[in-house]
Amino acid sequence: MLHRLRNDFRLSIITLLGASAILGITPFAVLRFLQGNPFAAAIDLTILTGISAGVVYAWRTGDTRRSGLFLALVACSGAVLVGFVVGEPGLFWLYPCLVTTFFLTSPRIAVTLNVLSILALMVHGGAFRSPVQMWSFAATAAVVSACAYVFARRNQNQRRRLEHLATVDPLTGVKNRRSMDEELQMAAANAERTGLSYALALLDIDHFKKINDEYGHSVGDQVLTDLVTLIDQNTRKSDQLFRYGGEEFVLLLPGVDGADLEAVMGHLQQVLRRHMKHPGGPVTASFGVALLRHGETVESWIARADDALYQAKAGGRDRIVFADVLMAVASQSA
Ligand SMILES: Nc1nc2c(ncn2[C@@H]2O[C@H](COP(=O)(O)OP(=O)(O)OP(=O)(O)O)[C@@H](O)[C@H]2O)c(=O)[nH]1
């Protein structure tokens, strides 16, 4: 439970806001009932039920996007209803809601909800003693919303930048090993569910250390970025390339197997041979390819591709070894 709270920002916000709302609203529900206003108490109780349902849904399904939106809707409509029924004292409840919406849903939806809530109270008008009070309320609510919007946009941009830094290799711009782990797990789960075939090609540039040593690191870096560009230009949109480490890459190919897979890999090898160069001549790569087996773990899948790559290197490099046919395709002379 603590692990989920620590790793899922929106779930932790939903839980915190849910708990605060329950603690904050419950005494008012009781008070309003005791003061002889059962209608207002019933509204508070409905809001509490809605918030609790949203929190439970978020925990059960992990779908914090929908539950966040639902909670923002409950909070805003609840605050507006309280304003209608209780009048002036009820208006104060809208302020925490105007801020909360930005934590629960996207800034654009939050702004829309906030504007609609403020307008609803103004059009109804019953909660205000005078037009001056109504316009003061509108102005202060708009300022609170604007500040929360600026803060939320900044927060969203920073989170996106952090996500990018954590998942993308800065040199080549392809996804890094961390994202690869997630994508391969998703591929394995999808294969179990739909029966779609998935191939994994482990690709390693040959004698890369020599290129670095003889021509410098910047030439080595250029070879790495050239390789990524060439693979990007010569694979399907659904294929995904990851930097596995150093000069090693993983290419994930969904929906291809058998002779088609051999053709795709053969074509890729030809393209790299023809176009990948350094100042001293052509650059080649070795490939280990494995198809995901039924019920196989991602670790075993990678290990089989790694074994195949090892065979390709041991067999003389610049070749493709398919783990599944246990046969080296000696394509050096092709
Ligand atoms: N330029 C550059 N070099 C890197 C980068 N990451 C790793 N390397 C280098 O890649 C080289 C990998 O060398 P090895 O593992 O010996 O592999 P190799 O020389 O390609 O030999 P084989 O794979 O057996 O053909 C090392 O010299 C690393 O310093 C990088 O981002 N840029």
The ligand as a MOL file (V3000), in Angstrom:
LIG
                    3D

  0  0  0     0  0            999 V3000
M  V30 BEGIN CTAB
M  V30 COUNTS 32 34 0 0 0
M  V30 BEGIN ATOM
M  V30 1 N 31.3100 6.7360 -28.3890 0
M  V30 2 C 30.6460 6.0550 -27.4720 0
M  V30 3 N 31.1400 4.8860 -27.0420 0
M  V30 4 C 30.4580 4.1620 -26.1280 0
M  V30 5 C 29.2390 4.6220 -25.6030 0
M  V30 6 N 28.8030 3.6930 -24.7070 0
M  V30 7 C 29.7110 2.6960 -24.6890 0
M  V30 8 N 30.7280 2.9620 -25.5520 0
M  V30 9 C 31.9080 2.1820 -25.8640 0
M  V30 10 O 31.5620 1.0090 -26.5490 0
M  V30 11 C 32.6580 0.0920 -26.4750 0
M  V30 12 C 32.1410 -1.3320 -26.3740 0
M  V30 13 O 33.2270 -2.1730 -26.5140 0
M  V30 14 P 33.1210 -3.7440 -26.4100 0
M  V30 15 O 32.0560 -4.1270 -25.4110 0
M  V30 16 O 34.4880 -4.2880 -26.1850 0
M  V30 17 O 32.5500 -4.2040 -27.7990 0
M  V30 18 P 33.1670 -4.1270 -29.2560 0
M  V30 19 O 34.4650 -3.4160 -29.3230 0
M  V30 20 O 32.0730 -3.5990 -30.1460 0
M  V30 21 O 33.4210 -5.6440 -29.5730 0
M  V30 22 P 32.3780 -6.7000 -30.1110 0
M  V30 23 O 31.0300 -6.3070 -29.6010 0
M  V30 24 O 32.8430 -8.0040 -29.5520 0
M  V30 25 O 32.4350 -6.6670 -31.5990 0
M  V30 26 C 33.4930 0.5410 -25.2510 0
M  V30 27 O 34.7070 1.0460 -25.7110 0
M  V30 28 C 32.6390 1.6720 -24.6350 0
M  V30 29 O 33.4600 2.7010 -24.0850 0
M  V30 30 C 28.7570 5.8780 -26.0510 0
M  V30 31 O 27.6820 6.3750 -25.6480 0
M  V30 32 N 29.4730 6.5430 -26.9930 0
M  V30 END ATOM
M  V30 BEGIN BOND
M  V30 1 1 1 2
M  V30 2 2 2 3
M  V30 3 1 2 32
M  V30 4 1 3 4
M  V30 5 2 4 5
M  V30 6 1 4 8
M  V30 7 1 5 6
M  V30 8 1 5 30
M  V30 9 2 6 7
M  V30 10 1 7 8
M  V30 11 1 8 9
M  V30 12 1 9 10
M  V30 13 1 9 28
M  V30 14 1 10 11
M  V30 15 1 11 12
M  V30 16 1 11 26
M  V30 17 1 12 13
M  V30 18 1 13 14
M  V30 19 2 14 15
M  V30 20 1 14 16
M  V30 21 1 14 17
M  V30 22 1 17 18
M  V30 23 2 18 19
M  V30 24 1 18 20
M  V30 25 1 18 21
M  V30 26 1 21 22
M  V30 27 2 22 23
M  V30 28 1 22 24
M  V30 29 1 22 25
M  V30 30 1 26 27
M  V30 31 1 26 28
M  V30 32 1 28 29
M  V30 33 2 30 31
M  V30 34 1 30 32
M  V30 END BOND
M  V30 END CTAB
M  END
